[in-house]
Amino acid sequence: MRGREFDLLDFRQSWGEDWLYFRDDTGRLTSVRARWTDAGEPDPFQQIAAGRCAFRAADLLRLVDLMREMNT
């Protein structure tokens, strides 16, 4: 859906995230995280990394933990 525009129907907070609600091409109510759109607050990590880093260290460490859990 990158680059597309939708009519915003609602803006809610749920599970600690801001969500945008809109109707898709079929008319179905759909939601996406606000931070995935230009309506959300910019991610400070992404701003500082400026495309030079694809992953956060904390996320990679969490991935290692998950992989260890799978192997036990």
N, C-alpha and C positions, 0 to 999 in steps of 0.2 A: 504493500500500500504506500510505499515511499513516494513522496511527491504529490500525493492526492490530497484533496480537501474534502472535508465532511462538515455537515451542519451539527454543531455541538448541541446535544439535547440535555446533558446533565454532567455535573462534575462532582464526584463523591470521593470520600476517603473510606477505604476499607482495607483491613489487614495492614494498617500502617502505610498504605500507598494511596496516592491520588489517582483516580480513574476517570477517564473520559468516556461518555456514552454517546453513541451515534447510531444511525441506521445504515447498514451496508447496502450494496447494490440490489439485494433481494428484498430489502425492507426490514430485515431482521435486526433487532436491537443488539448492538455489539459494543464491547468495551475494550479499551487498551489502557495500559499504564500511561499516565500523563507524562512521565519522564521519557517515554519513547517518542514523544511528539514535541513540536516547538511550543506547546502550551505549558509544558512542565519546566521546573527549575533546572538549569544546566547542572550536570554532574561535575563537581569540583575536580575530581580525578581526571576526567576526560578533558577538561579545560587545560589543566596543567600539563598533562601528557601530550596534548596536541597531536594525537595520532601516532606518537612514537612508541607507545606501549599498549599492547593488545589486552593484557591481563593485569589485574591487581594482584600483588603478592598475597594478600589475605585470601583471595579467591583460589589461587593456586595451592596454597597450603590446605584449604578446605577440601579441594579436589584430592590431594594426596591422602587426607584422612578418610575420605569416602572410598577411595580405592583400597586402602588398607582394610577397611571394614568389609569390603566385598571379598577380600582374599582370606578372611578368617572364618 
